[in-house]
Amino acid sequence: VTECERIGDYAVNIKEKAQELADKEVAFSEMAQQELKLLDKALEKILTLTADAFEADDGRMASQVEPLEQVIDILVEKLRAQHIDTGVVFLDVLNNAERISDHCSNIAARLVGMEAGEDYDSHTLKNMMHHNPTKEYMLNYEQCRKDYLLPLEQLEA
């Protein structure tokens, strides 16, 4: 419940940043808007995947969250590096998006752990997945990379 509450808090933060821009009659550049649409697509996917896994109590589905969370971290880091001079609002949106995916990962870790008969925290699960990735993890990671990081590279070209 705490994880879901925090996700909601970060979503509200993003909404408030959008309102702040609207009130100031300011908009992100076209490139930044396209990049944020890509990030939004990734967040929508991780939120849907997390909610579906939670509702179905499905550890296998939940195990697909972490590869996407890892890709979102990379995506956010690339966007942060590219837009270091664009202002606080853009960086705040990125920080909130990254935290949303982190909380999705925490929820998924619990589901995966419960299915395995363990009570994993997200750090333990991430260590297990990152240091000894399964073939399924690598396939999921590669698909997420293709869905979100390659389009970013194409935007930059």
C-alpha positions as CSV (number, residue, x, y, z in Angstrom):
1,V,0.0,0.0,0.0
2,T,2.8,2.4,0.8
3,E,4.4,1.8,-2.5
4,C,1.2,2.6,-4.3
5,E,0.7,5.7,-2.2
6,R,4.2,6.9,-3.1
7,I,3.5,6.3,-6.8
8,G,0.4,8.5,-6.5
9,D,2.4,11.2,-4.7
10,Y,4.9,11.3,-7.6
11,A,2.1,11.4,-10.2
12,V,0.6,14.4,-8.4
13,N,4.1,16.0,-8.4
14,I,4.3,15.6,-12.2
15,K,0.8,17.0,-12.6
16,E,1.7,20.0,-10.5
17,K,4.8,20.6,-12.7
18,A,2.6,20.5,-15.8
19,Q,0.3,23.1,-14.2
20,E,3.3,25.2,-13.2
21,L,4.3,25.3,-16.9
22,A,0.8,26.1,-18.1
23,D,0.4,28.9,-15.5
24,K,3.7,30.4,-16.8
25,E,2.6,29.8,-20.4
26,V,5.9,28.0,-21.0
27,A,6.4,24.7,-22.8
28,F,9.2,22.3,-23.3
29,S,11.0,22.2,-26.6
30,E,9.6,19.9,-29.3
31,M,12.5,17.5,-28.7
32,A,11.9,17.5,-24.9
33,Q,8.2,16.8,-25.5
34,Q,9.0,13.9,-27.8
35,E,11.4,12.5,-25.2
36,L,8.9,12.9,-22.4
37,K,6.3,11.0,-24.6
38,L,8.7,8.1,-24.8
39,L,9.2,8.2,-21.1
40,D,5.5,8.4,-20.5
41,K,5.0,5.3,-22.7
42,A,7.6,3.4,-20.6
43,L,5.9,4.5,-17.4
44,E,2.5,3.5,-18.7
45,K,3.9,0.1,-19.5
46,I,5.6,-0.4,-16.1
47,L,2.5,0.8,-14.2
48,T,0.2,-1.5,-16.2
49,L,2.5,-4.5,-15.8
50,T,2.9,-3.9,-12.1
51,A,-0.9,-3.5,-11.5
52,D,-1.7,-6.5,-13.7
53,A,0.9,-8.6,-11.9
54,F,-0.4,-7.5,-8.5
55,E,-4.1,-8.1,-9.3
56,A,-3.3,-11.6,-10.7
57,D,-0.8,-12.3,-7.9
58,D,1.5,-13.4,-10.8
59,G,5.2,-13.6,-10.0
60,R,6.1,-14.5,-13.5
61,M,4.5,-11.3,-14.8
62,A,6.1,-9.3,-12.0
63,S,9.5,-10.6,-13.0
64,Q,9.1,-8.5,-16.2
65,V,9.0,-5.3,-14.2
66,E,12.7,-5.2,-13.3
67,P,14.2,-5.2,-16.8
68,L,11.9,-2.3,-17.7
69,E,12.8,-0.5,-14.5
70,Q,16.4,-0.8,-15.4
71,V,15.8,0.6,-18.9
72,I,13.7,3.5,-17.4
73,D,16.7,4.3,-15.2
74,I,19.0,4.5,-18.2
75,L,16.4,6.5,-20.2
76,V,16.1,9.0,-17.3
77,E,19.8,9.3,-16.9
78,K,20.3,10.0,-20.7
79,L,17.6,12.6,-20.6
80,R,19.0,14.2,-17.5
81,A,22.4,14.4,-19.1
82,Q,21.0,15.9,-22.3
83,H,18.9,18.5,-20.5
84,I,21.0,19.6,-17.6
85,D,20.6,23.2,-18.6
86,T,16.8,23.2,-19.4
87,G,15.6,23.9,-15.9
88,V,14.3,22.5,-12.7
89,V,10.9,21.5,-14.0
90,F,12.2,19.1,-16.6
91,L,14.6,17.5,-14.1
92,D,11.8,17.3,-11.4
93,V,9.6,15.4,-13.9
94,L,12.5,13.0,-14.6
95,N,13.1,12.4,-10.9
96,N,9.5,11.7,-10.2
97,A,9.2,9.3,-13.2
98,E,12.3,7.4,-12.0
99,R,10.8,7.1,-8.5
100,I,7.5,5.8,-9.9
101,S,9.4,3.0,-11.7
102,D,11.4,2.3,-8.5
103,H,8.2,1.8,-6.5
104,C,6.9,-0.5,-9.3
105,S,10.1,-2.5,-8.9
106,N,9.5,-2.8,-5.1
107,I,6.0,-4.1,-5.6
108,A,7.2,-6.6,-8.2
109,A,10.0,-7.8,-6.0
110,R,7.5,-8.7,-3.3
111,L,5.3,-10.6,-5.8
112,V,8.3,-12.5,-7.2
113,G,9.6,-13.3,-3.7
114,M,6.2,-14.5,-2.4
115,E,5.9,-16.8,-5.4
116,A,9.3,-18.2,-4.6
117,G,8.4,-18.5,-0.9
118,E,10.7,-15.7,0.1
119,D,10.2,-12.2,1.3
120,Y,12.6,-10.4,-1.0
121,D,13.2,-6.7,-0.7
122,S,13.8,-4.9,-4.0
123,H,17.5,-4.6,-3.4
124,T,18.0,-8.3,-2.9
125,L,15.9,-9.1,-6.0
126,K,17.7,-6.6,-8.1
127,N,21.1,-8.0,-7.1
128,M,19.9,-11.5,-7.9
129,M,18.6,-10.4,-11.3
130,H,21.4,-8.1,-12.3
131,H,24.3,-10.4,-11.2
132,N,22.8,-13.6,-12.5
133,P,20.2,-12.7,-15.1
134,T,18.1,-15.4,-16.5
135,K,17.5,-15.8,-20.2
136,E,14.0,-14.5,-19.7
137,Y,15.3,-11.4,-17.9
138,M,17.8,-10.7,-20.7
139,L,15.1,-11.2,-23.4
140,N,12.8,-8.8,-21.5
141,Y,15.6,-6.3,-21.0
142,E,16.5,-6.4,-24.7
143,Q,12.8,-5.9,-25.7
144,C,12.5,-2.9,-23.4
145,R,15.8,-1.5,-24.7
146,K,14.4,-1.7,-28.2
147,D,11.1,-0.2,-27.2
148,Y,12.5,2.8,-25.3
149,L,16.2,3.4,-25.7
150,L,16.6,2.8,-29.4
151,P,13.7,5.3,-30.2
152,L,15.6,7.9,-28.0
153,E,18.7,7.4,-30.0
154,Q,16.7,7.9,-33.2
155,L,15.3,11.2,-31.8
156,E,18.8,12.3,-31.1
157,A,20.1,11.6,-34.6
